[in-house]
């Protein structure tokens, strides 16, 4: 299972993630929860996945994070612990 690659994101993906952070009203405490999860070098499945943080969801495909969803939006793929 791959690890998320935050440092090799394309400019377009980075901009999309930043835009979604604003649109989805991700709070500083949400970002702290995301950072703590990232520090553990989580492995994610090959293919579509999501991580539910309770107040928001991070969705990706393989080692690439792709978007943030609000807590009530329905994600695609396998849930990551």
N, C-alpha and C positions, 0 to 999 in steps of 0.2 A: 504494500500500500504506500502511495507517495505521501510526502510531507508537502504542506502548502508552501509555495514559493512566492513570498511577498516581494523579494528584491528584483525579480525578473519580469515584472508585469509590464505589459505594453503601455504606452502613453494613453491610449484609448481606454483600456481597462482601469488604469489609475484614475482617470478623469471621471469615468462612470461611477466608480466607487465613491469618489469625493462628492459627486452630485447626489448620489443616493444617501450619503450620510446626512446631507442637508435636508433632502426631501423627506426622509423617514424620521427626522428629528431624533437622531441617535445622540444620547446624552453623554456627558463626560463619564458618568458611572458605567454606562453601556460600553464605552470605549475601554475602560479599565478592565471590565470582564473579558472583552475580546483580547486585550493585550496579555492578560494572565493566561488565557487559553493558548495563545500563540507561543508563550514562553515554554510551554510543555511540548513543543514540536509535535503537534497532533498529526496523526496520519489520517488520510482521507481516502475513500475508495476511488478507484479508477471509474470515471463516469460521473454522472450528476449526483450531488450530495448537498446536505444542508446541516447547519448546526443551529439549534434553537437555544437562544440565550434567555428566553422568557419574555423580554421586552422587545426583542428584534430577532431576526434570523439572518445568518450569513449563508449564501448559496454559492456553490462553485461547481467546477467540472474538472475532475482529476486534481492536479496540483495548483489549479488556478482559481482563486476566489473571484466571483463574477458580479455579485450584487448583494445588497442588503434589502430585506423585506421587513415590513411592520409585523408586529406579533400576530395580527389576525389574517395576514396574507398566507395563502397556501403555497408551500414550496414543492419543488420537484426533486426526485432522487431519493437516495438513502439517507436516513438520519445518522449523524455522527454523534457519538457520546462525548 
